[in-house]
Amino acid sequence: MNYRKLDAALSSVVSDQPVSDEPNLEVSVRTLSPPDEEQQKELESHGVYGVSPRGRIFSARLSTRAVSSLSEKPWVRLLELAQELKPLG
């Protein structure tokens, strides 16, 4: 796993969990550029949804194994643990 591509929150969570195929982490996946066709298929196979050839930020429900795999891809820039947003005010 390339921990340099994980934000602090995701790094903390995956270091506390055993490697698993259970998709239990809500994650944002950021790529260096819009993914090509092969990269799109790979993202989708890991559980990333809404993959498009024009975007660079995608949502996903990933397993720790998928996080590890994607973190090693040279075209993935950052994996971030999704955070619940609260209304202002």
PyMOL Python script that loads the backbone (N, CA, C, O; Angstrom):
from pymol import cmd

cmd.read_pdbstr("""\
ATOM      1  N   MET A   1       0.851  -1.176   0.000  1.00  0.00           N
ATOM      2  CA  MET A   1       0.000   0.000   0.000  1.00  0.00           C
ATOM      3  C   MET A   1       0.893   1.235   0.000  1.00  0.00           C
ATOM      4  O   MET A   1       1.876   1.310   0.738  1.00  0.00           O
ATOM      5  N   ASN A   2       0.532   2.202  -0.844  1.00  0.00           N
ATOM      6  CA  ASN A   2       1.273   3.456  -0.918  1.00  0.00           C
ATOM      7  C   ASN A   2       0.569   4.488  -0.034  1.00  0.00           C
ATOM      8  O   ASN A   2      -0.355   5.170  -0.477  1.00  0.00           O
ATOM      9  N   TYR A   3       1.016   4.593   1.215  1.00  0.00           N
ATOM     10  CA  TYR A   3       0.371   5.483   2.179  1.00  0.00           C
ATOM     11  C   TYR A   3       0.515   6.956   1.809  1.00  0.00           C
ATOM     12  O   TYR A   3      -0.236   7.788   2.318  1.00  0.00           O
ATOM     13  N   ARG A   4       1.455   7.294   0.943  1.00  0.00           N
ATOM     14  CA  ARG A   4       1.610   8.694   0.513  1.00  0.00           C
ATOM     15  C   ARG A   4       0.423   9.166  -0.315  1.00  0.00           C
ATOM     16  O   ARG A   4       0.195  10.369  -0.444  1.00  0.00           O
ATOM     17  N   LYS A   5      -0.333   8.229  -0.874  1.00  0.00           N
ATOM     18  CA  LYS A   5      -1.502   8.598  -1.675  1.00  0.00           C
ATOM     19  C   LYS A   5      -2.798   8.571  -0.869  1.00  0.00           C
ATOM     20  O   LYS A   5      -3.872   8.799  -1.427  1.00  0.00           O
ATOM     21  N   LEU A   6      -2.716   8.297   0.432  1.00  0.00           N
ATOM     22  CA  LEU A   6      -3.900   8.267   1.286  1.00  0.00           C
ATOM     23  C   LEU A   6      -3.919   9.518   2.161  1.00  0.00           C
ATOM     24  O   LEU A   6      -2.876   9.950   2.652  1.00  0.00           O
ATOM     25  N   ASP A   7      -5.107  10.100   2.358  1.00  0.00           N
ATOM     26  CA  ASP A   7      -5.180  11.204   3.309  1.00  0.00           C
ATOM     27  C   ASP A   7      -5.027  10.628   4.719  1.00  0.00           C
ATOM     28  O   ASP A   7      -5.095   9.414   4.910  1.00  0.00           O
ATOM     29  N   ALA A   8      -4.818  11.511   5.707  1.00  0.00           N
ATOM     30  CA  ALA A   8      -4.536  11.062   7.075  1.00  0.00           C
ATOM     31  C   ALA A   8      -5.665  10.210   7.643  1.00  0.00           C
ATOM     32  O   ALA A   8      -5.408   9.203   8.304  1.00  0.00           O
ATOM     33  N   ALA A   9      -6.910  10.603   7.394  1.00  0.00           N
ATOM     34  CA  ALA A   9      -8.051   9.868   7.941  1.00  0.00           C
ATOM     35  C   ALA A   9      -8.122   8.454   7.366  1.00  0.00           C
ATOM     36  O   ALA A   9      -8.324   7.495   8.111  1.00  0.00           O
ATOM     37  N   LEU A  10      -7.959   8.318   6.058  1.00  0.00           N
ATOM     38  CA  LEU A  10      -8.015   7.000   5.425  1.00  0.00           C
ATOM     39  C   LEU A  10      -6.816   6.148   5.859  1.00  0.00           C
ATOM     40  O   LEU A  10      -6.965   4.954   6.118  1.00  0.00           O
ATOM     41  N   SER A  11      -5.655   6.747   5.936  1.00  0.00           N
ATOM     42  CA  SER A  11      -4.464   6.040   6.383  1.00  0.00           C
ATOM     43  C   SER A  11      -4.665   5.446   7.772  1.00  0.00           C
ATOM     44  O   SER A  11      -4.291   4.301   8.026  1.00  0.00           O
ATOM     45  N   SER A  12      -5.251   6.223   8.656  1.00  0.00           N
ATOM     46  CA  SER A  12      -5.512   5.762  10.018  1.00  0.00           C
ATOM     47  C   SER A  12      -6.501   4.596  10.033  1.00  0.00           C
ATOM     48  O   SER A  12      -6.301   3.614  10.748  1.00  0.00           O
ATOM     49  N   VAL A  13      -7.564   4.710   9.243  1.00  0.00           N
ATOM     50  CA  VAL A  13      -8.591   3.661   9.216  1.00  0.00           C
ATOM     51  C   VAL A  13      -8.035   2.360   8.647  1.00  0.00           C
ATOM     52  O   VAL A  13      -8.246   1.297   9.232  1.00  0.00           O
ATOM     53  N   VAL A  14      -7.330   2.420   7.521  1.00  0.00           N
ATOM     54  CA  VAL A  14      -6.852   1.176   6.909  1.00  0.00           C
ATOM     55  C   VAL A  14      -5.734   0.531   7.719  1.00  0.00           C
ATOM     56  O   VAL A  14      -5.572  -0.689   7.677  1.00  0.00           O
ATOM     57  N   SER A  15      -4.962   1.323   8.452  1.00  0.00           N
ATOM     58  CA  SER A  15      -3.904   0.720   9.266  1.00  0.00           C
ATOM     59  C   SER A  15      -4.481  -0.040  10.453  1.00  0.00           C
ATOM     60  O   SER A  15      -3.818  -0.916  11.009  1.00  0.00           O
ATOM     61  N   ASP A  16      -5.723   0.290  10.849  1.00  0.00           N
ATOM     62  CA  ASP A  16      -6.378  -0.382  11.967  1.00  0.00           C
ATOM     63  C   ASP A  16      -7.222  -1.580  11.541  1.00  0.00           C
ATOM     64  O   ASP A  16      -7.724  -2.312  12.394  1.00  0.00           O
ATOM     65  N   GLN A  17      -7.386  -1.790  10.235  1.00  0.00           N
ATOM     66  CA  GLN A  17      -8.234  -2.874   9.744  1.00  0.00           C
ATOM     67  C   GLN A  17      -7.400  -3.952   9.065  1.00  0.00           C
ATOM     68  O   GLN A  17      -6.374  -3.652   8.454  1.00  0.00           O
ATOM     69  N   PRO A  18      -7.835  -5.209   9.168  1.00  0.00           N
ATOM     70  CA  PRO A  18      -7.151  -6.256   8.405  1.00  0.00           C
ATOM     71  C   PRO A  18      -7.489  -6.108   6.918  1.00  0.00           C
ATOM     72  O   PRO A  18      -8.518  -5.536   6.558  1.00  0.00           O
ATOM     73  N   VAL A  19      -6.618  -6.627   6.075  1.00  0.00           N
ATOM     74  CA  VAL A  19      -6.886  -6.591   4.634  1.00  0.00           C
ATOM     75  C   VAL A  19      -8.117  -7.437   4.368  1.00  0.00           C
ATOM     76  O   VAL A  19      -8.210  -8.583   4.809  1.00  0.00           O
ATOM     77  N   SER A  20      -9.060  -6.855   3.637  1.00  0.00           N
ATOM     78  CA  SER A  20     -10.350  -7.508   3.420  1.00  0.00           C
ATOM     79  C   SER A  20     -10.873  -7.177   2.030  1.00  0.00           C
ATOM     80  O   SER A  20     -10.468  -6.191   1.415  1.00  0.00           O
ATOM     81  N   ASP A  21     -11.779  -8.018   1.547  1.00  0.00           N
ATOM     82  CA  ASP A  21     -12.462  -7.756   0.279  1.00  0.00           C
ATOM     83  C   ASP A  21     -13.835  -7.134   0.512  1.00  0.00           C
ATOM     84  O   ASP A  21     -14.569  -6.879  -0.443  1.00  0.00           O
ATOM     85  N   GLU A  22     -14.187  -6.889   1.765  1.00  0.00           N
ATOM     86  CA  GLU A  22     -15.486  -6.294   2.106  1.00  0.00           C
ATOM     87  C   GLU A  22     -15.444  -4.788   1.837  1.00  0.00           C
ATOM     88  O   GLU A  22     -14.674  -4.071   2.476  1.00  0.00           O
ATOM     89  N   PRO A  23     -16.268  -4.298   0.893  1.00  0.00           N
ATOM     90  CA  PRO A  23     -16.266  -2.856   0.596  1.00  0.00           C
ATOM     91  C   PRO A  23     -16.981  -2.075   1.702  1.00  0.00           C
ATOM     92  O   PRO A  23     -18.208  -1.978   1.711  1.00  0.00           O
ATOM     93  N   ASN A  24     -16.208  -1.525   2.623  1.00  0.00           N
ATOM     94  CA  ASN A  24     -16.800  -0.837   3.765  1.00  0.00           C
ATOM     95  C   ASN A  24     -16.255   0.571   3.985  1.00  0.00           C
ATOM     96  O   ASN A  24     -16.506   1.176   5.027  1.00  0.00           O
ATOM     97  N   LEU A  25     -15.516   1.093   3.019  1.00  0.00           N
ATOM     98  CA  LEU A  25     -14.938   2.429   3.150  1.00  0.00           C
ATOM     99  C   LEU A  25     -15.474   3.345   2.054  1.00  0.00           C
ATOM    100  O   LEU A  25     -15.324   3.058   0.867  1.00  0.00           O
ATOM    101  N   GLU A  26     -16.093   4.439   2.457  1.00  0.00           N
ATOM    102  CA  GLU A  26     -16.542   5.451   1.492  1.00  0.00           C
ATOM    103  C   GLU A  26     -15.351   6.356   1.194  1.00  0.00           C
ATOM    104  O   GLU A  26     -14.801   6.999   2.088  1.00  0.00           O
ATOM    105  N   VAL A  27     -14.967   6.393  -0.069  1.00  0.00           N
ATOM    106  CA  VAL A  27     -13.715   7.041  -0.456  1.00  0.00           C
ATOM    107  C   VAL A  27     -13.921   7.911  -1.692  1.00  0.00           C
ATOM    108  O   VAL A  27     -14.754   7.609  -2.546  1.00  0.00           O
ATOM    109  N   SER A  28     -13.155   8.990  -1.775  1.00  0.00           N
ATOM    110  CA  SER A  28     -13.041   9.769  -3.010  1.00  0.00           C
ATOM    111  C   SER A  28     -11.719   9.383  -3.663  1.00  0.00           C
ATOM    112  O   SER A  28     -10.674   9.355  -3.013  1.00  0.00           O
ATOM    113  N   VAL A  29     -11.783   9.089  -4.944  1.00  0.00           N
ATOM    114  CA  VAL A  29     -10.596   8.714  -5.710  1.00  0.00           C
ATOM    115  C   VAL A  29     -10.294   9.865  -6.667  1.00  0.00           C
ATOM    116  O   VAL A  29     -11.142  10.259  -7.467  1.00  0.00           O
ATOM    117  N   ARG A  30      -9.076  10.397  -6.576  1.00  0.00           N
ATOM    118  CA  ARG A  30      -8.647  11.477  -7.470  1.00  0.00           C
ATOM    119  C   ARG A  30      -7.562  10.945  -8.395  1.00  0.00           C
ATOM    120  O   ARG A  30      -6.584  10.347  -7.947  1.00  0.00           O
ATOM    121  N   THR A  31      -7.750  11.170  -9.690  1.00  0.00           N
ATOM    122  CA  THR A  31      -6.774  10.722 -10.674  1.00  0.00           C
ATOM    123  C   THR A  31      -5.983  11.915 -11.186  1.00  0.00           C
ATOM    124  O   THR A  31      -6.423  13.058 -11.063  1.00  0.00           O
ATOM    125  N   LEU A  32      -4.811  11.649 -11.762  1.00  0.00           N
ATOM    126  CA  LEU A  32      -3.974  12.727 -12.291  1.00  0.00           C
ATOM    127  C   LEU A  32      -4.605  13.398 -13.505  1.00  0.00           C
ATOM    128  O   LEU A  32      -4.450  14.602 -13.712  1.00  0.00           O
ATOM    129  N   SER A  33      -5.313  12.615 -14.297  1.00  0.00           N
ATOM    130  CA  SER A  33      -6.000  13.124 -15.485  1.00  0.00           C
ATOM    131  C   SER A  33      -7.251  12.273 -15.676  1.00  0.00           C
ATOM    132  O   SER A  33      -7.392  11.232 -15.035  1.00  0.00           O
ATOM    133  N   PRO A  34      -8.158  12.701 -16.549  1.00  0.00           N
ATOM    134  CA  PRO A  34      -9.330  11.857 -16.795  1.00  0.00           C
ATOM    135  C   PRO A  34      -8.882  10.459 -17.224  1.00  0.00           C
ATOM    136  O   PRO A  34      -7.971  10.324 -18.041  1.00  0.00           O
ATOM    137  N   PRO A  35      -9.513   9.430 -16.681  1.00  0.00           N
ATOM    138  CA  PRO A  35      -9.062   8.064 -16.973  1.00  0.00           C
ATOM    139  C   PRO A  35      -9.363   7.637 -18.405  1.00  0.00           C
ATOM    140  O   PRO A  35     -10.392   7.991 -18.981  1.00  0.00           O
ATOM    141  N   ASP A  36      -8.427   6.861 -18.962  1.00  0.00           N
ATOM    142  CA  ASP A  36      -8.675   6.288 -20.285  1.00  0.00           C
ATOM    143  C   ASP A  36      -9.601   5.088 -20.113  1.00  0.00           C
ATOM    144  O   ASP A  36     -10.004   4.758 -18.998  1.00  0.00           O
ATOM    145  N   GLU A  37      -9.930   4.448 -21.211  1.00  0.00           N
ATOM    146  CA  GLU A  37     -10.906   3.348 -21.173  1.00  0.00           C
ATOM    147  C   GLU A  37     -10.473   2.208 -20.255  1.00  0.00           C
ATOM    148  O   GLU A  37     -11.284   1.676 -19.497  1.00  0.00           O
ATOM    149  N   GLU A  38      -9.208   1.836 -20.320  1.00  0.00           N
ATOM    150  CA  GLU A  38      -8.701   0.744 -19.477  1.00  0.00           C
ATOM    151  C   GLU A  38      -8.748   1.132 -17.994  1.00  0.00           C
ATOM    152  O   GLU A  38      -9.127   0.325 -17.145  1.00  0.00           O
ATOM    153  N   GLN A  39      -8.363   2.365 -17.697  1.00  0.00           N
ATOM    154  CA  GLN A  39      -8.403   2.842 -16.309  1.00  0.00           C
ATOM    155  C   GLN A  39      -9.842   2.926 -15.796  1.00  0.00           C
ATOM    156  O   GLN A  39     -10.104   2.621 -14.633  1.00  0.00           O
ATOM    157  N   GLN A  40     -10.766   3.336 -16.652  1.00  0.00           N
ATOM    158  CA  GLN A  40     -12.174   3.386 -16.262  1.00  0.00           C
ATOM    159  C   GLN A  40     -12.662   2.002 -15.856  1.00  0.00           C
ATOM    160  O   GLN A  40     -13.323   1.847 -14.830  1.00  0.00           O
ATOM    161  N   LYS A  41     -12.337   1.003 -16.657  1.00  0.00           N
ATOM    162  CA  LYS A  41     -12.754  -0.374 -16.358  1.00  0.00           C
ATOM    163  C   LYS A  41     -12.147  -0.847 -15.044  1.00  0.00           C
ATOM    164  O   LYS A  41     -12.814  -1.514 -14.252  1.00  0.00           O
ATOM    165  N   GLU A  42     -10.891  -0.505 -14.813  1.00  0.00           N
ATOM    166  CA  GLU A  42     -10.245  -0.919 -13.570  1.00  0.00           C
ATOM    167  C   GLU A  42     -10.895  -0.236 -12.362  1.00  0.00           C
ATOM    168  O   GLU A  42     -11.141  -0.882 -11.343  1.00  0.00           O
ATOM    169  N   LEU A  43     -11.170   1.053 -12.471  1.00  0.00           N
ATOM    170  CA  LEU A  43     -11.845   1.762 -11.378  1.00  0.00           C
ATOM    171  C   LEU A  43     -13.195   1.117 -11.076  1.00  0.00           C
ATOM    172  O   LEU A  43     -13.519   0.856  -9.918  1.00  0.00           O
ATOM    173  N   GLU A  44     -13.974   0.865 -12.116  1.00  0.00           N
ATOM    174  CA  GLU A  44     -15.300   0.260 -11.938  1.00  0.00           C
ATOM    175  C   GLU A  44     -15.201  -1.134 -11.325  1.00  0.00           C
ATOM    176  O   GLU A  44     -16.053  -1.513 -10.523  1.00  0.00           O
ATOM    177  N   SER A  45     -14.181  -1.896 -11.689  1.00  0.00           N
ATOM    178  CA  SER A  45     -14.029  -3.254 -11.153  1.00  0.00           C
ATOM    179  C   SER A  45     -13.733  -3.235  -9.653  1.00  0.00           C
ATOM    180  O   SER A  45     -13.996  -4.216  -8.958  1.00  0.00           O
ATOM    181  N   HIS A  46     -13.197  -2.139  -9.158  1.00  0.00           N
ATOM    182  CA  HIS A  46     -12.905  -2.002  -7.726  1.00  0.00           C
ATOM    183  C   HIS A  46     -14.085  -1.429  -6.946  1.00  0.00           C
ATOM    184  O   HIS A  46     -14.060  -1.408  -5.715  1.00  0.00           O
ATOM    185  N   GLY A  47     -15.124  -0.960  -7.652  1.00  0.00           N
ATOM    186  CA  GLY A  47     -16.286  -0.428  -6.944  1.00  0.00           C
ATOM    187  C   GLY A  47     -16.449   1.073  -7.044  1.00  0.00           C
ATOM    188  O   GLY A  47     -17.281   1.657  -6.349  1.00  0.00           O
ATOM    189  N   VAL A  48     -15.661   1.706  -7.905  1.00  0.00           N
ATOM    190  CA  VAL A  48     -15.799   3.147  -8.116  1.00  0.00           C
ATOM    191  C   VAL A  48     -16.993   3.368  -9.024  1.00  0.00           C
ATOM    192  O   VAL A  48     -17.133   2.690 -10.042  1.00  0.00           O
ATOM    193  N   TYR A  49     -17.863   4.318  -8.663  1.00  0.00           N
ATOM    194  CA  TYR A  49     -19.044   4.561  -9.488  1.00  0.00           C
ATOM    195  C   TYR A  49     -19.016   5.964 -10.074  1.00  0.00           C
ATOM    196  O   TYR A  49     -18.343   6.859  -9.564  1.00  0.00           O
ATOM    197  N   GLY A  50     -19.767   6.131 -11.160  1.00  0.00           N
ATOM    198  CA  GLY A  50     -19.822   7.418 -11.839  1.00  0.00           C
ATOM    199  C   GLY A  50     -18.557   7.741 -12.617  1.00  0.00           C
ATOM    200  O   GLY A  50     -18.241   8.910 -12.837  1.00  0.00           O
ATOM    201  N   VAL A  51     -17.836   6.711 -13.032  1.00  0.00           N
ATOM    202  CA  VAL A  51     -16.584   6.936 -13.766  1.00  0.00           C
ATOM    203  C   VAL A  51     -16.903   7.477 -15.146  1.00  0.00           C
ATOM    204  O   VAL A  51     -17.743   6.931 -15.862  1.00  0.00           O
ATOM    205  N   SER A  52     -16.224   8.556 -15.514  1.00  0.00           N
ATOM    206  CA  SER A  52     -16.435   9.146 -16.829  1.00  0.00           C
ATOM    207  C   SER A  52     -15.086   9.556 -17.406  1.00  0.00           C
ATOM    208  O   SER A  52     -14.138   9.799 -16.659  1.00  0.00           O
ATOM    209  N   PRO A  53     -14.996   9.633 -18.730  1.00  0.00           N
ATOM    210  CA  PRO A  53     -13.720  10.013 -19.344  1.00  0.00           C
ATOM    211  C   PRO A  53     -13.413  11.504 -19.188  1.00  0.00           C
ATOM    212  O   PRO A  53     -12.363  11.967 -19.632  1.00  0.00           O
ATOM    213  N   ARG A  54     -14.319  12.257 -18.561  1.00  0.00           N
ATOM    214  CA  ARG A  54     -14.075  13.698 -18.381  1.00  0.00           C
ATOM    215  C   ARG A  54     -13.741  14.077 -16.948  1.00  0.00           C
ATOM    216  O   ARG A  54     -13.219  15.165 -16.704  1.00  0.00           O
ATOM    217  N   GLY A  55     -14.033  13.199 -15.995  1.00  0.00           N
ATOM    218  CA  GLY A  55     -13.824  13.547 -14.592  1.00  0.00           C
ATOM    219  C   GLY A  55     -12.461  13.140 -14.072  1.00  0.00           C
ATOM    220  O   GLY A  55     -11.743  12.367 -14.705  1.00  0.00           O
ATOM    221  N   ARG A  56     -12.114  13.676 -12.900  1.00  0.00           N
ATOM    222  CA  ARG A  56     -10.880  13.278 -12.222  1.00  0.00           C
ATOM    223  C   ARG A  56     -11.122  12.961 -10.745  1.00  0.00           C
ATOM    224  O   ARG A  56     -10.200  12.545 -10.043  1.00  0.00           O
ATOM    225  N   ILE A  57     -12.357  13.154 -10.269  1.00  0.00           N
ATOM    226  CA  ILE A  57     -12.704  12.849  -8.883  1.00  0.00           C
ATOM    227  C   ILE A  57     -13.926  11.941  -8.908  1.00  0.00           C
ATOM    228  O   ILE A  57     -14.944  12.271  -9.516  1.00  0.00           O
ATOM    229  N   PHE A  58     -13.817  10.788  -8.240  1.00  0.00           N
ATOM    230  CA  PHE A  58     -14.881   9.793  -8.274  1.00  0.00           C
ATOM    231  C   PHE A  58     -15.161   9.278  -6.868  1.00  0.00           C
ATOM    232  O   PHE A  58     -14.264   9.239  -6.025  1.00  0.00           O
ATOM    233  N   SER A  59     -16.393   8.889  -6.622  1.00  0.00           N
ATOM    234  CA  SER A  59     -16.790   8.315  -5.338  1.00  0.00           C
ATOM    235  C   SER A  59     -16.750   6.800  -5.431  1.00  0.00           C
ATOM    236  O   SER A  59     -16.907   6.215  -6.502  1.00  0.00           O
ATOM    237  N   ALA A  60     -16.535   6.181  -4.275  1.00  0.00           N
ATOM    238  CA  ALA A  60     -16.461   4.724  -4.263  1.00  0.00           C
ATOM    239  C   ALA A  60     -16.718   4.188  -2.870  1.00  0.00           C
ATOM    240  O   ALA A  60     -16.507   4.868  -1.866  1.00  0.00           O
ATOM    241  N   ARG A  61     -17.177   2.955  -2.840  1.00  0.00           N
ATOM    242  CA  ARG A  61     -17.216   2.169  -1.602  1.00  0.00           C
ATOM    243  C   ARG A  61     -16.198   1.065  -1.846  1.00  0.00           C
ATOM    244  O   ARG A  61     -16.423   0.160  -2.650  1.00  0.00           O
ATOM    245  N   LEU A  62     -15.071   1.151  -1.139  1.00  0.00           N
ATOM    246  CA  LEU A  62     -13.948   0.263  -1.409  1.00  0.00           C
ATOM    247  C   LEU A  62     -13.608  -0.622  -0.219  1.00  0.00           C
ATOM    248  O   LEU A  62     -13.879  -0.289   0.935  1.00  0.00           O
ATOM    249  N   SER A  63     -13.011  -1.751  -0.540  1.00  0.00           N
ATOM    250  CA  SER A  63     -12.426  -2.625   0.487  1.00  0.00           C
ATOM    251  C   SER A  63     -11.003  -2.144   0.755  1.00  0.00           C
ATOM    252  O   SER A  63     -10.447  -1.353  -0.007  1.00  0.00           O
ATOM    253  N   THR A  64     -10.428  -2.630   1.841  1.00  0.00           N
ATOM    254  CA  THR A  64      -9.035  -2.268   2.110  1.00  0.00           C
ATOM    255  C   THR A  64      -8.117  -2.820   1.016  1.00  0.00           C
ATOM    256  O   THR A  64      -7.100  -2.208   0.689  1.00  0.00           O
ATOM    257  N   ARG A  65      -8.470  -3.958   0.460  1.00  0.00           N
ATOM    258  CA  ARG A  65      -7.669  -4.519  -0.641  1.00  0.00           C
ATOM    259  C   ARG A  65      -7.729  -3.611  -1.876  1.00  0.00           C
ATOM    260  O   ARG A  65      -6.714  -3.409  -2.542  1.00  0.00           O
ATOM    261  N   ALA A  66      -8.906  -3.066  -2.184  1.00  0.00           N
ATOM    262  CA  ALA A  66      -9.045  -2.164  -3.336  1.00  0.00           C
ATOM    263  C   ALA A  66      -8.291  -0.857  -3.089  1.00  0.00           C
ATOM    264  O   ALA A  66      -7.668  -0.317  -4.003  1.00  0.00           O
ATOM    265  N   VAL A  67      -8.345  -0.350  -1.858  1.00  0.00           N
ATOM    266  CA  VAL A  67      -7.583   0.865  -1.519  1.00  0.00           C
ATOM    267  C   VAL A  67      -6.100   0.610  -1.763  1.00  0.00           C
ATOM    268  O   VAL A  67      -5.414   1.435  -2.367  1.00  0.00           O
ATOM    269  N   SER A  68      -5.615  -0.520  -1.298  1.00  0.00           N
ATOM    270  CA  SER A  68      -4.211  -0.872  -1.484  1.00  0.00           C
ATOM    271  C   SER A  68      -3.854  -0.950  -2.967  1.00  0.00           C
ATOM    272  O   SER A  68      -2.842  -0.398  -3.399  1.00  0.00           O
ATOM    273  N   SER A  69      -4.681  -1.631  -3.732  1.00  0.00           N
ATOM    274  CA  SER A  69      -4.430  -1.798  -5.163  1.00  0.00           C
ATOM    275  C   SER A  69      -4.423  -0.454  -5.890  1.00  0.00           C
ATOM    276  O   SER A  69      -3.506  -0.166  -6.660  1.00  0.00           O
ATOM    277  N   LEU A  70      -5.445   0.366  -5.645  1.00  0.00           N
ATOM    278  CA  LEU A  70      -5.526   1.658  -6.334  1.00  0.00           C
ATOM    279  C   LEU A  70      -4.402   2.602  -5.913  1.00  0.00           C
ATOM    280  O   LEU A  70      -3.931   3.402  -6.720  1.00  0.00           O
ATOM    281  N   SER A  71      -3.972   2.513  -4.662  1.00  0.00           N
ATOM    282  CA  SER A  71      -2.901   3.401  -4.195  1.00  0.00           C
ATOM    283  C   SER A  71      -1.585   3.137  -4.927  1.00  0.00           C
ATOM    284  O   SER A  71      -0.706   3.998  -4.958  1.00  0.00           O
ATOM    285  N   GLU A  72      -1.451   1.967  -5.505  1.00  0.00           N
ATOM    286  CA  GLU A  72      -0.229   1.611  -6.231  1.00  0.00           C
ATOM    287  C   GLU A  72      -0.262   2.022  -7.700  1.00  0.00           C
ATOM    288  O   GLU A  72       0.758   1.931  -8.383  1.00  0.00           O
ATOM    289  N   LYS A  73      -1.404   2.469  -8.193  1.00  0.00           N
ATOM    290  CA  LYS A  73      -1.521   2.849  -9.604  1.00  0.00           C
ATOM    291  C   LYS A  73      -0.868   4.211  -9.832  1.00  0.00           C
ATOM    292  O   LYS A  73      -1.142   5.151  -9.085  1.00  0.00           O
ATOM    293  N   PRO A  74      -0.017   4.337 -10.839  1.00  0.00           N
ATOM    294  CA  PRO A  74       0.664   5.616 -11.075  1.00  0.00           C
ATOM    295  C   PRO A  74      -0.281   6.746 -11.492  1.00  0.00           C
ATOM    296  O   PRO A  74       0.060   7.919 -11.343  1.00  0.00           O
ATOM    297  N   TRP A  75      -1.450   6.410 -12.006  1.00  0.00           N
ATOM    298  CA  TRP A  75      -2.399   7.421 -12.477  1.00  0.00           C
ATOM    299  C   TRP A  75      -3.381   7.847 -11.392  1.00  0.00           C
ATOM    300  O   TRP A  75      -4.194   8.742 -11.624  1.00  0.00           O
ATOM    301  N   VAL A  76      -3.326   7.230 -10.211  1.00  0.00           N
ATOM    302  CA  VAL A  76      -4.146   7.665  -9.068  1.00  0.00           C
ATOM    303  C   VAL A  76      -3.330   8.663  -8.267  1.00  0.00           C
ATOM    304  O   VAL A  76      -2.205   8.375  -7.859  1.00  0.00           O
ATOM    305  N   ARG A  77      -3.907   9.844  -8.043  1.00  0.00           N
ATOM    306  CA  ARG A  77      -3.214  10.897  -7.318  1.00  0.00           C
ATOM    307  C   ARG A  77      -3.443  10.821  -5.818  1.00  0.00           C
ATOM    308  O   ARG A  77      -2.503  10.969  -5.037  1.00  0.00           O
ATOM    309  N   LEU A  78      -4.722  10.585  -5.397  1.00  0.00           N
ATOM    310  CA  LEU A  78      -5.060  10.650  -3.983  1.00  0.00           C
ATOM    311  C   LEU A  78      -6.318   9.842  -3.695  1.00  0.00           C
ATOM    312  O   LEU A  78      -7.248   9.811  -4.501  1.00  0.00           O
ATOM    313  N   LEU A  79      -6.335   9.194  -2.545  1.00  0.00           N
ATOM    314  CA  LEU A  79      -7.524   8.511  -2.034  1.00  0.00           C
ATOM    315  C   LEU A  79      -7.864   9.168  -0.703  1.00  0.00           C
ATOM    316  O   LEU A  79      -7.018   9.252   0.187  1.00  0.00           O
ATOM    317  N   GLU A  80      -9.101   9.634  -0.567  1.00  0.00           N
ATOM    318  CA  GLU A  80      -9.518  10.346   0.637  1.00  0.00           C
ATOM    319  C   GLU A  80     -10.734   9.681   1.255  1.00  0.00           C
ATOM    320  O   GLU A  80     -11.663   9.297   0.544  1.00  0.00           O
ATOM    321  N   LEU A  81     -10.736   9.543   2.561  1.00  0.00           N
ATOM    322  CA  LEU A  81     -11.900   9.029   3.261  1.00  0.00           C
ATOM    323  C   LEU A  81     -13.011  10.068   3.180  1.00  0.00           C
ATOM    324  O   LEU A  81     -12.802  11.235   3.513  1.00  0.00           O
ATOM    325  N   ALA A  82     -14.189   9.643   2.740  1.00  0.00           N
ATOM    326  CA  ALA A  82     -15.329  10.563   2.650  1.00  0.00           C
ATOM    327  C   ALA A  82     -15.723  10.996   4.061  1.00  0.00           C
ATOM    328  O   ALA A  82     -15.668  10.212   5.008  1.00  0.00           O
ATOM    329  N   GLN A  83     -16.117  12.251   4.175  1.00  0.00           N
ATOM    330  CA  GLN A  83     -16.514  12.771   5.475  1.00  0.00           C
ATOM    331  C   GLN A  83     -17.916  13.300   5.387  1.00  0.00           C
ATOM    332  O   GLN A  83     -18.324  13.882   4.382  1.00  0.00           O
ATOM    333  N   GLU A  84     -18.648  13.088   6.459  1.00  0.00           N
ATOM    334  CA  GLU A  84     -20.020  13.570   6.516  1.00  0.00           C
ATOM    335  C   GLU A  84     -20.006  15.093   6.644  1.00  0.00           C
ATOM    336  O   GLU A  84     -19.387  15.654   7.548  1.00  0.00           O
ATOM    337  N   LEU A  85     -20.698  15.738   5.724  1.00  0.00           N
ATOM    338  CA  LEU A  85     -20.775  17.197   5.761  1.00  0.00           C
ATOM    339  C   LEU A  85     -21.969  17.620   6.595  1.00  0.00           C
ATOM    340  O   LEU A  85     -23.041  17.019   6.525  1.00  0.00           O
ATOM    341  N   LYS A  86     -21.771  18.645   7.373  1.00  0.00           N
ATOM    342  CA  LYS A  86     -22.868  19.163   8.209  1.00  0.00           C
ATOM    343  C   LYS A  86     -23.248  20.537   7.706  1.00  0.00           C
ATOM    344  O   LYS A  86     -22.390  21.289   7.244  1.00  0.00           O
ATOM    345  N   PRO A  87     -24.533  20.876   7.788  1.00  0.00           N
ATOM    346  CA  PRO A  87     -24.975  22.176   7.305  1.00  0.00           C
ATOM    347  C   PRO A  87     -24.341  23.308   8.109  1.00  0.00           C
ATOM    348  O   PRO A  87     -24.096  23.185   9.309  1.00  0.00           O
ATOM    349  N   LEU A  88     -24.087  24.401   7.419  1.00  0.00           N
ATOM    350  CA  LEU A  88     -23.553  25.589   8.101  1.00  0.00           C
ATOM    351  C   LEU A  88     -24.670  26.279   8.864  1.00  0.00           C
ATOM    352  O   LEU A  88     -25.829  26.273   8.449  1.00  0.00           O
ATOM    353  N   GLY A  89     -24.303  26.861   9.960  1.00  0.00           N
ATOM    354  CA  GLY A  89     -25.266  27.682  10.693  1.00  0.00           C
ATOM    355  C   GLY A  89     -26.081  27.016  11.687  1.00  0.00           C
ATOM    356  O   GLY A  89     -26.910  27.655  12.335  1.00  0.00           O
TER     357      GLY A  89
END
""", "prot")
cmd.dss("prot")
cmd.show_as("cartoon", "prot")
cmd.util.cbc("prot")
cmd.orient("prot")
